[in-house]
Amino acid sequence: MDVRLTVNGTSHRLDLDPRVTLLDALRERLGLTGTKKGCDQGQCGACTVLVDGQRVLSCFVLAATVRGKVETVEGLASEGDPLHPMQAAFIECDAFQCGYCTPGQIMSAIACIREGHAGDETEVREYMSGNLCRCAAYPKIVEAVLKAKPAIEARA
């Protein structure tokens, strides 16, 4: 099946089986391995990407059904900037240990702020509850989200 995806501002034309998930298309066909395959059942959030600014579990979405612009962790930093403010905040706050869940956490955190769900620690925890961290870095993740909030809101 002929599938067209716009990922991180670049248009791609792929010949895919209609059953291929967005996650597998990103990782296996486009080489964007920042998006992680965790549970492959939509329960852990490791595969979170943004489609038209909304967070999406890419293991749950068929690539052929995606019509919007896909943003992955690889596409976050602006030209000339080594890191997106959320990536920098995760480093500054030590918001990861093994790092496996970090790309999905970062993408969800950006959506959390953009959608107005980062008013306080309780709201961030609730909104980010779909992203699991086996290392239990949750307090530092919340700290990073709140630290990056002003810079991300300024970009909007």
Order of alpha helices (4+ residues) and beta strands (2+ residues): beta-beta-beta-beta-beta-alpha-alpha-alpha-alpha
